[in-house]
Amino acid sequence: MNAVTEAVSLSNNVDMTNFWMPFTGNRQFKAAPRILKSAKDMHFTTMDGQKVLDASAGLWCVNAGHGRTEIIEAVHKQMQELDYAPPFQMAHPLAFEAAKVVAGVMPKGLDRIFFANSGSEAVDTALKMALAYHRARGEGQRTRLIGRERGYSGVGFGGISVGGIVANRKAYSANLIPGVDHLPHTHSIPDMGFSKGQPQWGMHLADHLEALCALHDASTIAAVIVEPVAGSTGVLVPPVGYLQRLRELCSKHGILLIFDEVITGFGRLGKATASEFFGVTPDMITMAKAINNASIPMSAVAANTQIYDAIINASPANAIEMFHGYTYSSHPAAAAACLATQEIYKREKLFDRSLGLAPKFEKAIHALRGEPYVKDIRNLGLMGAVELESRAGAPGARAYDVFLKCLEMGVLVRYTGDSLAFSPPLIVSEDQIDEIFNTVKKAIHMVA
Ligand SMILES: Cc1ncc(COP(=O)(O)O)c(C=O)c1O
């Protein structure tokens, strides 16, 4: 019996009415649910005991693999000792320790760490910091935020405003935050189709920032936020020189550059950050997901010392300097999980492992070129996407069918539009990389 069939029978026992599922077709899912029961290392197990190879690290987040004993034990111990501590005007030791360890793997200078709980919150925090920074320096007229088409920066009002995914914006369009503009996205199949790693074409697209500076006047722009590699719209790899050019232009115009590294942070490209991988240092980095192997909700913003100093020193010594924070900022259990996770990354050299596996991953994903419907293939580090031709009038339907077939054959992939996305845990083996793409190949042949 396959996972889908078993899960349907589960629905006889479990009332699925009340759970309003996120980013899911609720009616479609509840008619044929896919239920996971447990997970260990590279595999999930479904309700009927079918093992499913995790080709997407959950949602790009379980970088050290599932069910890591060290993390579980650290959380358990912490919960017995101190289950919660208020983070406003009070603190606990692991908050400081986790901040130190995270700062230790960020690019030099980005050493002030503000904790939140989700990528969306980290993004909104960073946008607020950008505004507060300029205001503190007497440049309060810098209020404009620049995002990018096809960008995903979470689902807060800040994130969807700077984000560039139409479906996430349209229902709320009248209420998006004002004073936002967007850079063009960097993807063009005719110019860069089937690129291995970074495309050669497209650096000039960063120059659009000059046009926005000319249009709005640079002195009104607070920050530019981009994902170094756009993940959620199907792994859009930045053209050679593009991020360097954005950095140059932001520095030239006094604009802060924020890298949203919620996906690329912690080894996805073979380094602690994409910033380190590309050799481009932004002013802030947002991170979440793999910060603690996704075991407990946690995210953070790493800000450079100048931003911290400007905001902190703008207030009297006994004042709260930034009116922002969350009840669960630096939650003890999340902080314990973060420390245990970072220790695993270091001890097992998982970022180096990811770097070492990237050529194998590239070869395996590009072997799908020429298979039916395959329109483009893109990759960098241990992330990649295979874009399929859309069915007439039914965008996303073909990739959804491939996703279902893969699941039936025991491999969990992600799909977004008609792109299949891959981002296995960094502990994946070479044989498992072959298993992923051999399964996808079979699945593509099974769908119309
Ligand atoms: C680049 C990026 N930013 C922000 C987010 C939002 O994170 P969360 O879902 O934890 O709010 C995501 C989620 O995938 C992401 O990929």
PDBQT file of the ligand as one rigid body, heavy atoms in Angstrom, charges set to zero:
ROOT
HETATM    1  C1  LIG A 501      14.354  33.451   1.890  1.00  0.00    +0.000 C 
HETATM    2  C2  LIG A 501      13.244  33.271   2.880  1.00  0.00    +0.000 A 
HETATM    3  N1  LIG A 501      12.931  34.265   3.710  1.00  0.00    +0.000 NA
HETATM    4  C3  LIG A 501      11.958  34.155   4.620  1.00  0.00    +0.000 A 
HETATM    5  C4  LIG A 501      11.241  32.989   4.730  1.00  0.00    +0.000 A 
HETATM    6  C5  LIG A 501      10.141  32.892   5.717  1.00  0.00    +0.000 C 
HETATM    7  O1  LIG A 501      10.449  32.022   6.750  1.00  0.00    +0.000 OA
HETATM    8  P1  LIG A 501       9.293  31.481   7.717  1.00  0.00    +0.000 P 
HETATM    9  O2  LIG A 501       8.454  30.558   6.922  1.00  0.00    +0.000 OA
HETATM   10  O3  LIG A 501      10.070  30.813   8.824  1.00  0.00    +0.000 OA
HETATM   11  O4  LIG A 501       8.561  32.675   8.211  1.00  0.00    +0.000 OA
HETATM   12  C6  LIG A 501      11.543  31.908   3.907  1.00  0.00    +0.000 A 
HETATM   13  C7  LIG A 501      10.808  30.644   3.990  1.00  0.00    +0.000 C 
HETATM   14  O5  LIG A 501      10.996  29.726   3.247  1.00  0.00    +0.000 OA
HETATM   15  C8  LIG A 501      12.567  32.062   2.937  1.00  0.00    +0.000 A 
HETATM   16  O6  LIG A 501      12.856  31.077   2.081  1.00  0.00    +0.000 OA
ENDROOT
TORSDOF 0
